[in-house]
């Protein structure tokens, strides 16, 4: 009888021990998960604060001015007011140079938002002018279609790459918050050459009616060179290999 009670007592103690052990494990899991969740929340809020603190900078203001003025430049081209369009395009180019110069030489003026909005402003300006110059028959529509297709493909590829890099949980807010697991597209040498050729083609196409050298063979050669570098640089970005995670503090 005593032996049976002893065994029963032992079994009860063993069951209680296993229950407490399992409860401790489960509690530990929840504690670890909660700590990770809170850590992510604090990290996101900290990054968001740093991001917002650097929203109002001189380079960002210059980028915003370039974006705002772009539709008006396009309107001037469509209206065939090429001389003032040339002037505004030169001013836009100067703002592009200035915002980059300021950001490089004054670290306090650097921001994650600026690293995102600057190439967006450039692409917006180039795209609008390509479409406008195609409307006035100064740039072939085939080339404009190629340029726009490449840029749209890069945007779609960027979204796909961001989805792959973004840490869980993936929400709509976190996906479109540039301070959360930010990525940056690293330009290749061919991409830099392509950007230079695109800007040169836009500038010379704008100046052609003003200085009367429309349909010059040099413009045709520049169109072919732009088409080649646009296609070549676009193929280099396939797969998103040029996109890297960056520190939101930079």
C-alpha positions as a Markdown table, in Angstrom:
| # | Residue | x | y | z |
|---|---|---|---|---|
| 1 | Unk | 0.0 | 0.0 | 0.0 |
| 2 | Unk | 2.7 | 2.4 | 0.9 |
| 3 | Unk | 4.6 | 1.5 | -2.2 |
| 4 | Unk | 1.5 | 2.2 | -4.3 |
| 5 | Unk | 1.0 | 5.6 | -2.7 |
| 6 | Unk | 4.7 | 6.4 | -3.2 |
| 7 | Unk | 4.5 | 5.6 | -6.9 |
| 8 | Unk | 1.3 | 7.7 | -7.2 |
| 9 | Unk | 3.0 | 10.6 | -5.5 |
| 10 | Unk | 6.0 | 10.2 | -7.7 |
| 11 | Unk | 3.8 | 10.2 | -10.8 |
| 12 | Unk | 1.9 | 13.3 | -9.7 |
| 13 | Unk | 5.2 | 15.1 | -9.0 |
| 14 | Unk | 6.5 | 14.0 | -12.4 |
| 15 | Unk | 3.4 | 15.2 | -14.2 |
| 16 | Unk | 3.5 | 18.5 | -12.3 |
| 17 | Unk | 7.2 | 18.9 | -13.2 |
| 18 | Unk | 6.6 | 18.2 | -16.9 |
| 19 | Unk | 3.6 | 20.6 | -16.9 |
| 20 | Unk | 5.7 | 23.4 | -15.3 |
| 21 | Unk | 8.6 | 22.6 | -17.7 |
| 22 | Unk | 6.3 | 22.8 | -20.8 |
| 23 | Unk | 4.7 | 26.0 | -19.4 |
| 24 | Unk | 8.1 | 27.5 | -19.0 |
| 25 | Unk | 9.1 | 26.6 | -22.5 |
| 26 | Unk | 5.8 | 28.0 | -23.9 |
| 27 | Unk | 6.2 | 31.2 | -21.8 |
| 28 | Unk | 9.8 | 31.5 | -23.0 |
| 29 | Unk | 8.7 | 31.2 | -26.7 |
| 30 | Unk | 6.1 | 34.0 | -26.1 |
| 31 | Unk | 8.6 | 36.1 | -24.3 |
| 32 | Unk | 11.2 | 35.7 | -27.1 |
| 33 | Unk | 8.5 | 36.5 | -29.7 |
| 34 | Unk | 7.3 | 39.5 | -27.7 |
| 35 | Unk | 10.8 | 40.8 | -27.3 |
| 36 | Unk | 11.5 | 40.4 | -31.0 |
| 37 | Unk | 8.2 | 42.2 | -31.8 |
| 38 | Unk | 8.9 | 45.1 | -29.4 |
| 39 | Unk | 12.4 | 45.3 | -30.7 |
| 40 | Unk | 11.2 | 45.6 | -34.3 |
| 41 | Unk | 8.6 | 48.2 | -33.3 |
| 42 | Unk | 11.1 | 50.3 | -31.4 |
| 43 | Unk | 13.6 | 50.0 | -34.3 |
| 44 | Unk | 10.9 | 51.0 | -36.8 |
| 45 | Unk | 9.8 | 54.0 | -34.8 |
| 46 | Unk | 13.4 | 55.1 | -34.3 |
| 47 | Unk | 14.1 | 54.8 | -38.0 |
| 48 | Unk | 10.9 | 56.7 | -38.8 |
| 49 | Unk | 11.9 | 59.5 | -36.4 |
| 50 | Unk | 15.3 | 59.8 | -38.0 |
| 51 | Unk | 13.7 | 59.8 | -41.4 |
| 52 | Unk | 11.2 | 62.5 | -40.6 |
| 53 | Unk | 13.9 | 64.6 | -38.9 |
| 54 | Unk | 15.8 | 64.9 | -42.2 |
| 55 | Unk | 12.8 | 65.5 | -44.5 |
| 56 | Unk | 13.3 | 69.2 | -44.6 |
| 57 | Unk | 16.7 | 69.8 | -46.2 |
| 58 | Unk | 18.0 | 72.1 | -49.0 |
| 59 | Unk | 18.7 | 69.2 | -51.4 |
| 60 | Unk | 15.1 | 67.9 | -50.9 |
| 61 | Unk | 13.7 | 71.3 | -51.5 |
| 62 | Unk | 15.7 | 71.6 | -54.8 |
| 63 | Unk | 14.4 | 68.1 | -55.8 |
| 64 | Unk | 10.8 | 69.2 | -55.1 |
| 65 | Unk | 11.3 | 72.3 | -57.1 |
| 66 | Unk | 12.5 | 70.2 | -60.0 |
| 67 | Unk | 9.5 | 67.9 | -59.8 |
| 68 | Unk | 7.1 | 70.8 | -59.6 |
| 69 | Unk | 8.6 | 72.6 | -62.6 |
| 70 | Unk | 8.8 | 69.5 | -64.9 |
| 71 | Unk | 5.1 | 69.6 | -66.1 |
| 72 | Unk | 5.6 | 73.3 | -67.0 |
| 73 | Unk | 8.7 | 72.5 | -69.0 |
| 74 | Unk | 6.8 | 69.8 | -70.8 |
| 75 | Unk | 4.0 | 72.3 | -71.6 |
| 76 | Unk | 6.5 | 74.7 | -73.1 |
| 77 | Unk | 7.8 | 72.0 | -75.4 |
| 78 | Unk | 4.4 | 70.9 | -76.5 |
| 79 | Unk | 3.6 | 74.6 | -77.1 |
| 80 | Unk | 6.8 | 74.8 | -79.2 |
| 81 | Unk | 8.2 | 77.5 | -76.9 |
| 82 | Unk | 11.6 | 75.9 | -77.2 |
| 83 | Unk | 13.8 | 78.9 | -76.1 |
| 84 | Unk | 12.2 | 79.3 | -72.6 |
| 85 | Unk | 12.0 | 75.5 | -72.4 |
| 86 | Unk | 15.8 | 75.4 | -72.9 |
| 87 | Unk | 16.3 | 78.0 | -70.1 |
| 88 | Unk | 14.1 | 76.1 | -67.7 |
| 89 | Unk | 15.9 | 72.8 | -68.5 |
| 90 | Unk | 19.3 | 74.4 | -67.8 |
| 91 | Unk | 18.0 | 75.7 | -64.5 |
| 92 | Unk | 16.6 | 72.2 | -63.6 |
| 93 | Unk | 20.0 | 70.7 | -64.4 |
| 94 | Unk | 21.7 | 73.3 | -62.1 |
| 95 | Unk | 19.3 | 72.3 | -59.3 |
| 96 | Unk | 20.3 | 68.7 | -59.9 |
| 97 | Unk | 24.0 | 69.6 | -59.6 |
| 98 | Unk | 23.4 | 71.7 | -56.5 |
| 99 | Unk | 21.4 | 69.2 | -54.5 |
| 100 | Unk | 24.1 | 66.6 | -55.1 |
| 101 | Unk | 26.9 | 69.0 | -54.3 |
| 102 | Unk | 25.3 | 70.1 | -51.0 |
| 103 | Unk | 24.5 | 66.5 | -49.9 |
| 104 | Unk | 28.1 | 65.4 | -50.6 |
| 105 | Unk | 29.8 | 68.3 | -48.8 |
| 106 | Unk | 27.4 | 68.8 | -45.8 |
| 107 | Unk | 26.5 | 65.5 | -44.1 |
| 108 | Unk | 23.7 | 67.3 | -42.1 |
| 109 | Unk | 21.9 | 67.8 | -45.4 |
| 110 | Unk | 22.0 | 64.1 | -46.4 |
| 111 | Unk | 18.9 | 62.1 | -46.0 |
| 112 | Unk | 17.3 | 58.8 | -46.9 |
| 113 | Unk | 14.4 | 60.6 | -48.5 |
| 114 | Unk | 16.8 | 62.6 | -50.6 |
| 115 | Unk | 18.6 | 59.5 | -51.9 |
| 116 | Unk | 15.1 | 58.2 | -53.1 |
| 117 | Unk | 13.6 | 61.5 | -54.4 |
| 118 | Unk | 16.6 | 62.7 | -56.4 |
| 119 | Unk | 16.6 | 59.9 | -59.0 |
| 120 | Unk | 12.8 | 60.0 | -59.1 |
| 121 | Unk | 13.0 | 63.7 | -59.9 |
| 122 | Unk | 15.6 | 63.0 | -62.6 |
| 123 | Unk | 13.5 | 60.2 | -64.2 |
| 124 | Unk | 10.3 | 62.3 | -64.1 |
| 125 | Unk | 12.1 | 65.2 | -65.9 |
| 126 | Unk | 13.6 | 62.9 | -68.5 |
| 127 | Unk | 10.4 | 61.0 | -69.1 |
| 128 | Unk | 8.2 | 64.1 | -69.5 |
| 129 | Unk | 10.6 | 65.7 | -71.9 |
| 130 | Unk | 11.0 | 62.5 | -74.0 |
| 131 | Unk | 7.2 | 62.3 | -74.3 |
| 132 | Unk | 6.9 | 66.0 | -75.1 |
| 133 | Unk | 9.7 | 66.0 | -77.7 |
| 134 | Unk | 8.2 | 62.9 | -79.3 |
| 135 | Unk | 4.9 | 64.8 | -79.5 |
| 136 | Unk | 6.6 | 67.5 | -81.4 |
| 137 | Unk | 8.5 | 65.0 | -83.6 |
| 138 | Unk | 11.9 | 65.9 | -82.3 |
| 139 | Unk | 12.6 | 62.4 | -80.8 |
| 140 | Unk | 11.5 | 59.1 | -82.4 |
| 141 | Unk | 8.6 | 57.4 | -80.7 |
| 142 | Unk | 10.4 | 54.1 | -80.7 |
| 143 | Unk | 13.2 | 55.5 | -78.6 |
| 144 | Unk | 10.8 | 57.1 | -76.2 |
| 145 | Unk | 8.9 | 53.8 | -75.8 |
| 146 | Unk | 12.2 | 52.0 | -75.1 |
| 147 | Unk | 13.2 | 54.5 | -72.4 |
| 148 | Unk | 9.8 | 54.4 | -70.7 |
| 149 | Unk | 9.7 | 50.6 | -70.8 |
| 150 | Unk | 13.1 | 50.4 | -69.2 |
| 151 | Unk | 12.1 | 52.8 | -66.4 |
| 152 | Unk | 8.8 | 51.0 | -65.7 |
| 153 | Unk | 10.6 | 47.7 | -65.6 |
| 154 | Unk | 13.1 | 49.1 | -63.1 |
| 155 | Unk | 10.2 | 50.3 | -60.9 |
| 156 | Unk | 8.5 | 46.9 | -61.0 |
| 157 | Unk | 11.8 | 45.2 | -60.3 |
| 158 | Unk | 12.4 | 47.5 | -57.4 |
| 159 | Unk | 9.0 | 46.6 | -55.8 |
| 160 | Unk | 9.8 | 42.9 | -56.2 |
| 161 | Unk | 13.2 | 43.2 | -54.7 |
| 162 | Unk | 11.9 | 45.3 | -51.8 |
| 163 | Unk | 9.3 | 42.6 | -51.0 |
| 164 | Unk | 12.1 | 40.0 | -50.9 |
| 165 | Unk | 14.3 | 42.1 | -48.6 |
| 166 | Unk | 11.6 | 43.4 | -46.2 |
| 167 | Unk | 11.5 | 41.7 | -42.9 |
| 168 | Unk | 8.3 | 40.1 | -41.6 |
| 169 | Unk | 5.6 | 41.2 | -40.9 |
| 170 | Unk | 5.1 | 42.8 | -44.3 |
| 171 | Unk | 2.3 | 45.4 | -44.1 |
| 172 | Unk | 1.2 | 48.1 | -46.5 |
| 173 | Unk | 2.6 | 50.8 | -44.2 |
| 174 | Unk | 5.9 | 49.2 | -43.7 |
| 175 | Unk | 6.3 | 48.3 | -47.5 |
| 176 | Unk | 5.9 | 52.0 | -48.5 |
| 177 | Unk | 7.9 | 53.4 | -45.6 |
| 178 | Unk | 11.3 | 54.2 | -47.0 |
| 179 | Unk | 12.8 | 54.2 | -43.4 |
| 180 | Unk | 12.0 | 50.5 | -43.0 |
| 181 | Unk | 14.6 | 48.1 | -44.4 |
| 182 | Unk | 15.5 | 50.7 | -47.1 |
| 183 | Unk | 17.1 | 49.6 | -50.4 |
| 184 | Unk | 19.1 | 51.6 | -52.9 |
| 185 | Unk | 19.8 | 51.0 | -56.5 |
| 186 | Unk | 23.5 | 51.2 | -57.3 |
| 187 | Unk | 24.0 | 52.7 | -60.8 |
| 188 | Unk | 26.3 | 50.7 | -63.1 |
| 189 | Unk | 28.8 | 52.4 | -65.4 |
| 190 | Unk | 26.6 | 51.7 | -68.4 |
| 191 | Unk | 23.7 | 53.3 | -66.6 |
| 192 | Unk | 25.7 | 56.4 | -65.9 |
| 193 | Unk | 26.6 | 56.7 | -69.6 |
| 194 | Unk | 23.0 | 56.2 | -70.5 |
| 195 | Unk | 21.9 | 59.0 | -68.2 |
| 196 | Unk | 24.4 | 61.3 | -69.7 |
| 197 | Unk | 23.3 | 60.4 | -73.3 |
| 198 | Unk | 19.7 | 60.8 | -72.4 |
| 199 | Unk | 20.2 | 64.3 | -70.9 |
| 200 | Unk | 22.4 | 65.2 | -73.9 |
| 201 | Unk | 19.8 | 64.1 | -76.4 |
| 202 | Unk | 17.1 | 66.1 | -74.6 |
| 203 | Unk | 19.3 | 69.2 | -74.4 |
| 204 | Unk | 20.3 | 69.1 | -78.1 |
| 205 | Unk | 16.8 | 68.2 | -79.2 |
| 206 | Unk | 15.5 | 71.2 | -77.4 |
| 207 | Unk | 18.2 | 73.4 | -78.9 |
| 208 | Unk | 17.8 | 72.1 | -82.4 |
| 209 | Unk | 14.7 | 74.2 | -83.4 |
| 210 | Unk | 16.2 | 77.3 | -81.7 |
| 211 | Unk | 19.6 | 77.1 | -83.5 |
| 212 | Unk | 18.2 | 75.4 | -86.7 |
| 213 | Unk | 19.9 | 72.0 | -86.7 |
| 214 | Unk | 16.9 | 69.8 | -86.6 |
| 215 | Unk | 17.4 | 66.3 | -88.3 |
| 216 | Unk | 21.2 | 66.7 | -88.1 |
| 217 | Unk | 23.1 | 63.4 | -88.6 |
| 218 | Unk | 24.7 | 63.9 | -85.2 |
| 219 | Unk | 21.3 | 63.8 | -83.5 |
| 220 | Unk | 20.5 | 60.6 | -85.3 |
| 221 | Unk | 23.8 | 59.1 | -84.1 |
| 222 | Unk | 23.0 | 60.3 | -80.5 |
| 223 | Unk | 19.6 | 58.6 | -80.7 |
| 224 | Unk | 21.1 | 55.3 | -81.7 |
| 225 | Unk | 23.7 | 55.5 | -78.9 |
| 226 | Unk | 21.0 | 56.4 | -76.4 |
| 227 | Unk | 18.9 | 53.4 | -77.5 |
| 228 | Unk | 21.9 | 51.0 | -77.2 |
| 229 | Unk | 22.8 | 52.2 | -73.7 |
| 230 | Unk | 19.2 | 52.2 | -72.6 |
| 231 | Unk | 18.7 | 48.6 | -73.6 |
| 232 | Unk | 22.1 | 47.4 | -72.3 |
| 233 | Unk | 21.8 | 49.1 | -68.9 |
| 234 | Unk | 18.2 | 47.8 | -68.5 |
| 235 | Unk | 19.4 | 44.3 | -69.0 |
| 236 | Unk | 22.1 | 44.8 | -66.3 |
| 237 | Unk | 19.4 | 45.5 | -63.7 |
| 238 | Unk | 17.4 | 42.3 | -64.4 |
| 239 | Unk | 17.1 | 40.3 | -61.2 |
| 240 | Unk | 17.6 | 43.4 | -58.9 |
| 241 | Unk | 21.3 | 42.5 | -58.3 |
| 242 | Unk | 22.2 | 46.2 | -58.2 |
| 243 | Unk | 19.8 | 46.9 | -55.3 |
| 244 | Unk | 21.3 | 46.8 | -51.8 |
| 245 | Unk | 20.0 | 47.4 | -48.3 |
| 246 | Unk | 21.2 | 50.7 | -46.8 |
| 247 | Unk | 21.4 | 52.2 | -43.4 |
| 248 | Unk | 18.6 | 54.8 | -42.9 |
| 249 | Unk | 21.1 | 56.9 | -40.9 |
| 250 | Unk | 23.1 | 57.6 | -44.0 |
